[in-house]
Amino acid sequence: MPQYHRPRSYGARVFFTLCLALRGSDLLQREVVALRRAVAQTRAERPFQIAAWVVLPDHLHCVWQMPAGDGDFAVRWGAIKARFSMSMRKSRGFTPPPPVGRKNGGVNPALRRKGEVGLWQPRFWEHHIRDEADYAAHVRYC
């Protein structure tokens, strides 16, 4: 299994893309209030600034400014994803069907044993912003 090493740039500006496991769903837009609540709860515990954010039906893009001395965005995303998933499971009884053609529904079976509903793709994509032009381009993209 590959070992993912994410850079730990403290105080960095970072562009992210996160996708639902079931592409083609419109869940993120239908449940944007629950997503906002998950983000707000996570920001209250582990602050970060949001420069831009766009929620599309089955994925999202955003640009964050991490606090000085903190580069742990992966923990924040884990909390946001878990809170949103738990909200869907509790309020909607949501259990998504596995994506077509993916072994185990594309989700680590160990996560399912912990009660994970397999709502999100297991990882996310990030890009550390290099300079002001790169920052402007990614904010504009959102």
VEXTI-996205 format. One record per residue (C-alpha): residue in three letters; x, y, z. Coordinates in steps of 0.1 Angstrom, whole numbers, plus 5000, padded with zeros to 4 digits. Each point is the difference from the previous one (the first is absolute). Layout:
VEXTI-996205
  rest     x     y     z
   ala     X     Y     Z
...
end
This chain:
VEXTI-996205
  rest     x     y     z
   met  5000  5000  5000
   pro  5014  5034  4991
   gln  5012  5023  5028
   tyr  4987  5035  4995
   his  5022  5028  5013
   arg  4983  5033  5001
   pro  5022  5031  5005
   arg  4998  5017  5034
   ser  5003  5037  4990
   tyr  4990  5020  5030
   gly  4977  5029  4993
   ala  4997  4990  4963
   arg  4973  5008  4976
   val  4986  4968  4985
   phe  4975  4992  4972
   phe  4979  4968  5005
   thr  4977  4978  4981
   leu  4979  4974  5018
   cys  4975  4976  4983
   leu  4972  4978  5011
   ala  5004  4963  4995
   leu  4969  4999  4978
   arg  5008  5023  4972
   gly  4969  5014  4983
   ser  4982  5005  5033
   asp  4986  5035  5010
   leu  5003  4993  5037
   leu  5024  5028  5008
   gln  4977  5027  4985
   arg  4969  4985  5016
   glu  5017  4998  5034
   val  5021  5031  4999
   val  4987  5011  5034
   ala  5014  4969  5016
   leu  5033  5005  4982
   arg  5002  5036  5012
   arg  4992  4988  5036
   ala  5028  4974  4998
   val  5025  5026  4987
   ala  4989  5025  5028
   gln  5004  4974  5027
   thr  5035  4991  4987
   arg  5011  5036  4997
   ala  4989  5006  5036
   glu  5023  4973  5012
   arg  5029  5004  4975
   pro  4999  5035  4984
   phe  5009  5007  4964
   gln  4990  5028  4975
   ile  4979  4994  4970
   ala  5010  5020  4969
   ala  4976  4983  4976
   trp  4976  4971  4999
   val  4977  4985  4974
   val  4976  4971  5006
   leu  4990  4981  4969
   pro  4976  4970  5000
   asp  5025  4973  5006
   his  5033  5018  5009
   leu  5014  5032  5013
   his  5029  5023  4996
   cys  5014  5025  5025
   val  5030  5020  5010
   trp  5011  5002  5036
   gln  5025  5021  5019
   met  5015  4979  5027
   pro  5010  5016  5033
   ala  5036  5009  5007
   gly  5017  4971  5017
   asp  4973  4975  4988
   gly  5000  4979  4968
   asp  4977  4972  5009
   phe  4972  5004  4975
   ala  4996  4962  4997
   val  4986  4998  5036
   arg  4976  5028  4992
   trp  4987  4983  4969
   gly  4996  4967  5019
   ala  4979  5018  5025
   ile  4979  5018  4974
   lys  4994  4968  4980
   ala  4992  4980  5031
   arg  4975  5026  5014
   phe  4982  5003  4966
   ser  4998  4962  4996
   met  4987  4996  5036
   ser  4975  5027  4994
   met  4987  4982  4969
   arg  4999  4967  5017
   lys  4981  5013  5031
   ser  4976  5023  4983
   arg  4994  4982  4967
   gly  5010  4964  5008
   phe  5023  5004  4970
   thr  5019  4970  4987
   pro  5012  5006  4965
   pro  5002  4971  4975
   pro  5036  4991  4991
   pro  5013  5017  4969
   val  4997  4978  4969
   gly  5032  4980  4992
   arg  5019  5007  5032
   lys  5010  4973  5024
   asn  4986  5007  5035
   gly  4983  5031  4987
   gly  5033  5017  4998
   val  5002  5003  5038
   asn  5023  4982  5024
   pro  4979  4973  5016
   ala  5016  5008  5034
   leu  4983  5034  4999
   arg  4966  4983  4994
   arg  5004  4980  5031
   lys  5004  5033  5019
   gly  4966  5011  4987
   glu  5013  5020  4970
   val  4973  5001  4973
   gly  5023  5004  4971
   leu  4987  5034  4990
   trp  5033  5016  4990
   gln  5029  4988  4978
   pro  5027  4989  5024
   arg  5024  5028  4993
   phe  5001  5035  4987
   trp  5021  5020  4976
   glu  5020  5030  5012
   his  5023  5025  4983
   his  5021  5024  5021
   ile  4998  5035  4986
   arg  5033  5012  4986
   asp  4996  5037  4996
   glu  4974  5028  4996
   ala  4992  4992  4964
   asp  4994  4963  5009
   tyr  4978  5011  5029
   ala  4980  5024  4978
   ala  4995  4972  4974
   his  4987  4975  5026
   val  4977  5024  5017
   arg  4986  5010  4965
   tyr  4996  4963  4992
   cys  4978  4996  5031
end
